[in-house]
Amino acid sequence: MREALAEARKAEASGEVPVGAVLVLNGEIISRAHNTPITAHDPTAHAEINLLRAAAATLQNYRLDDATLYVTLEPCVMCAGAIVHARIKTLVFANRDLRFGGVRSKFQLADSDLLNHRVEVIEGPLAAEATALLQSFFRHRR
């Protein structure tokens, strides 16, 4: 999660909402990314989507079985759906997103019994640091 927080700080430095993510497979970081929807002019350029695209290209496979995704904020519905489609084994997120969360706060897409793949969900690691980063970002923007 510390590596994901480092990615979130990169997003913050470029004026993006500070969300960062890393993907780990067999104990090795395969991909890392942060939010870029403003700079990329792309509403889908969330940290998780950027990360999944890069990891799939690196591994030459859209299925990312056995991988663990670490992200500083609960994924939205779009990202949760992509995580399920990629067959991520485990999702670890720091904070819930009470407004847009697609994994716990508003919906429970990642481990829904309605889908053919369920992601193991772990929440809370380094939540205080991730919260402080987000609060500081929004405090300075307002």
C-alpha positions, -999 to 999 in steps of 0.1 A, spaced: 0 0 0 30 23 5 38 20 -32 1 29 -40 4 59 -18 35 70 -37 15 68 -69 -13 88 -53 12 116 -45 22 116 -82 -14 122 -91 -17 150 -65 15 167 -79 -1 169 -113 -34 183 -100 -53 150 -101 -73 135 -73 -47 116 -53 -55 79 -60 -28 54 -67 -26 17 -73 -1 -12 -77 -6 -47 -89 14 -75 -74 19 -110 -89 41 -136 -73 55 -110 -49 65 -86 -76 50 -53 -87 38 -59 -122 22 -25 -128 17 8 -110 -5 38 -119 -24 68 -106 -54 89 -116 -50 108 -149 -85 117 -161 -78 155 -162 -44 153 -179 -54 125 -202 -88 141 -210 -103 107 -203 -130 100 -178 -120 64 -176 -84 71 -167 -88 61 -131 -57 46 -113 -72 11 -115 -81 13 -152 -46 27 -161 -30 -1 -140 -51 -29 -155 -43 -17 -190 -6 -16 -183 -5 -49 -165 -25 -67 -193 -1 -53 -219 29 -64 -199 16 -99 -193 0 -101 -228 -32 -113 -212 -63 -95 -201 -68 -121 -173 -48 -112 -143 -54 -143 -123 -37 -146 -89 -28 -109 -88 -34 -86 -59 -44 -50 -65 -36 -24 -39 -54 10 -42 -57 39 -19 -94 45 -24 -123 21 -28 -129 15 -66 -159 30 -83 -184 9 -102 -165 12 -134 -132 1 -118 -149 -27 -98 -164 -41 -130 -130 -40 -147 -113 -57 -117 -139 -85 -119 -134 -89 -157 -96 -91 -152 -101 -119 -127 -81 -102 -100 -78 -125 -70 -75 -100 -42 -84 -63 -39 -69 -43 -10 -80 -8 -6 -73 18 21 -104 39 24 -141 36 15 -155 60 -10 -188 69 5 -200 88 -25 -190 65 -54 -177 32 -39 -185 2 -60 -170 -25 -37 -185 -17 -3 -200 18 1 -227 20 -26 -225 -14 -43 -208 -47 -37 -197 -57 -72 -163 -72 -66 -176 -102 -46 -212 -103 -57 -229 -137 -58 -245 -126 -91 -212 -127 -110 -191 -156 -121 -159 -143 -105 -156 -130 -69 -127 -110 -57 -114 -113 -22 -117 -78 -6 -96 -65 22 -100 -29 34 -82 -6 57 -44 -9 54 -28 26 58 -63 42 58 -52 71 80 -24 81 55 -47 78 25 -74 98 42 -49 125 52 -37 128 16 -72 131 2 -83 156 28 -53 177 23 -58 177 -15 -95 188 -13 -88 213 15 -63 231 -8 -86 230 -38 -115 246 -19 
